[in-house]
């Protein structure tokens, strides 16, 4: 997103936060997220409507009036409040408006997990799924197949996670593979993990180790990374013997590859040259 859209998304998240206080159950929050996802799907399917609702030359009250005429009585007052906040904002592109409404749905589900004291579990499950899919290219391809029926992709998610993951984790992943704004499932999981971390004002370090790390090792690594980056870092790690030794650490877009496998590759390359 460009600067205008980033600021609009920040403001929209404040609107979402104000709406969350109206709900006393996680079921209600899950319903709100479903409504926001449905609105995003509608705007995705209707290009003319999408462009009108994001047209910066149109006064904000005209855009919110159009949204209300279209959606009043069809979605809850809380969902409509979020949509009004979205269409009244100034977005760099019409697609940013759609993505922001989808992101709002994700934020609502993460808030539901937090209210259920399950945000740590959801974050960890998303990370574990990311590692599984990163290693299973066939499964990732099946979930990324844009021409496949969304219901089939959703059923695959249910088969993978049912009884093994928190309902919020399943809901987030199910939407990620069903959305009409189709993108790589690995990118979607990456964004969700980052959003979960941001709810508690810290970043996530994704760590791959050749062997199991002790709690102390994880704590020491988190402390060192927090010192390096100047902000709170929490470690999520997975074991992958194929790296042979050392660690691969990713914080945001930065990757620190200290694995033995990587060093061996560098040595082979040097000899080849």
N, C-alpha and C positions, 0 to 999 in steps of 0.2 A: 504494500500500500504506500502511496505517496503521502506527503505530510498532511494534506487536508483530510484525507481519509483516516489517517492514524489518530488525528485529533478528534474527528467525529466518532471513531470507535471508542476512544477513551470516555467521551461524553455519554455515549450510549450505554457503556458499562455502568456508569453512575446511575442512569435511569433504571437499568435492570436491577441494580442493587437496591434501589428504593422500592421496587415492586416486590422483591423477595419477601419483605416483611409482612406481606399480606397473607402468606401461606404458613400453615401450622403443620402440614404433613408433607412427607417426601412424595407421596402419591400426587398431591396437588402440584408440586413443582415439576414432576415428570409430565403431567398433563400440559402445563405451560410450555415446556420444552417441545412437546409434540406439536402444539399449535404454532410455535415459531418456525419449526421445521416445515410445517405445511405451508405457511405463508412464503417462506423462501422458495419452496418448490413451485408455488403459484407464480411468483415473480420470475423465476427461471423459465417457466414455460410460456410466459407472455412478454415477449420483447418490447412491444409497444408500451405496455403498461409499465414495465421496468424503466424504460427511458423517461417516461413522463414523471414517474415518482422520484427520479434522481436528477431531473433537469434543474441545474443551478440557476437558470434564467427565470424559473417559475417561483413565485413567492412561496415560502414555507407553508403558509396557511392554505394555499391552493393544493399543495401536495398532500398535506394531512387531511384536508377535506375529501380529496379523491380516495385516499386510503380508508377513511371512515365510511364513506358512501359504499364502498365495495365490501368492507369487512364487518361493519357493525351488525351485531346479532348473529354473526357466524363464528366469531372467536370471543373469548372472554375479555372483559374490560382490562384485565392486567396485560394480556397479550397485545391488545390494541394500543395500550399505553406505550409499550415497547416499540411497536411498529410505528406509531406516530413520532416517537423520538427519533427513529431511524430515518424516516422519510423527510423529516424537517431539517435534518443535518445536511451539510454540504459534503458530497463525496466526489473523489477524483474521477471515478467511473461508475456507471450504473451497476456493474458487477460487484463493486466494493459494497454497495448497499445490500445486495443479496448475501454476500459472504458475511457481512456484519450481523445480519439477522440470524444466519446459521450459527455464527459464533456465539450469539446471545443464547441460543438454545443449548449449546455446549456448556456455557457458563452456568445456566440454570441447573443442568444436571450435575455439574460439579458442586454447586451450592447444595444440592440435595444430598450428595455424598458427604459433604462436610457436616450438614445438619444431622446425618445419621452416624457421625463419627467413623466414617468409612473412607475418607479421602486418601489416607495412606494406602489402604488396601487397593482402592481403585487405581491409584497412580502406579503401584507396584504391578498390578495385573496388566495394565496397559504396557508397561515396560517389558514384562515377560512375553506378552504377545508380540511386541515389536521384535524381540530377539528371535522368537520362533519363526516369524514370517521372514525375517532377514536371512534365516538359514534354510527356509523351505521355499525355494523360488516357484515351484509348481503351485503350491497353495496360494502364494502371493499373487500369481498370475490369475488364478481362478477368481480371487476377490477383486482384482483390478479389471476384469474383463467387462468393458463397457457395453458390449452387445449382449451380455448374459442378462437374463431376467433378474431384476432387483430382488424379487422374492427368493430366487435360488441362492443369491449371494447372502441374503439375510438368513436363510435356513442353514447355510454353511457356518455362519457365525454362531447360530444357536447350537449346532452340533459340536462346535469347538469349545464353547464356553458354558453352556447350560450345566448347572450344578457345580461348576468349577470357579465361577467368578461372581462378583457382586452384581445385582441387577442393573446398577448404574453403569458399570463397565460394559455389560452386554448392550444396554441402550445406546451408549456412545458409539460403540463399534458397529452396531447394527445400522445406525444412521450414517456412519462414515462410508459404509459400502452400498447404501441405498440412495444416497443423495444424488440428485440430478446434476449437481455441480461436481461431477466425478473427478477424482484425482487419485493419486497413488495412496493406497492404504497406509504405507509406511510414512508418507508425509503427513497424513491425517493423524496417525498415532503420535508422531513427533510433536505436532501442534497441541494435541490434547495433553501430553505429558508436560509440556512447557506451561500450558494454562493451569494445570493442577498445581504445579510448583509456584506459579505467580500468585495463587490465592493465599499463600502463606509467605509471600514476599521473599522467596528464595529461588535459586536456580537449581536445576538438576544436572548432575554429572553422570553420564551413562558410561559405566566402566565394564570392560570385558577383561576377565582374568583367566589365566590358564588353570588356576587352582582355586579352591574355596578360600575366601577371605574371612578372617575372624572379625568379630565386632570391633575390636581395637584397631585392626588394620583399616577397616572402613572409616572409623572415627578419625584416625590420624590422617587419612587421605582427604577426608572432607575438610578437616581443619586446615591442611596445607593448601588445598584448592581455594578455600574461602580467603586465605591470606593472599594468595596470588591474584585473585580476581576482585578482591575488595568488596565482596558481598557474600551473604550466606549461601553456601553450596551444600547440597545433600546428595549423597552417593546412592545410585541404584546400580547394582552390579549383577552380571551373569557370568557363568563359567563356560569357557570355550577352549578345550584342550588343544585345538588346532593352532592356536597362537604360540604354543610350545612354552612360553614363559613370559614374564613381564606383564604389562598392562596396556590396554588401549583405552584412552579417556576422551570422551567428547563432551564439551560444554558449549551449548548452542551450536554455532557453525564451526567451532575450532576443535580440531582433532589432534591429540597428542598420542602418537603411536610409538610406544616403547616396548613393543612385543619382540620376542626373539625371532618369530617368523618374518617380521618386517626387516629386521637386521640381516637375516640370512638372504632375503631377496635383494637387499642393497649390495651385499657382498658378491652374490652371483652376478648382478648387473655390472659391478665394477670389474670383475674378471672377464666378463663378456666384452666389455669395452676395451 
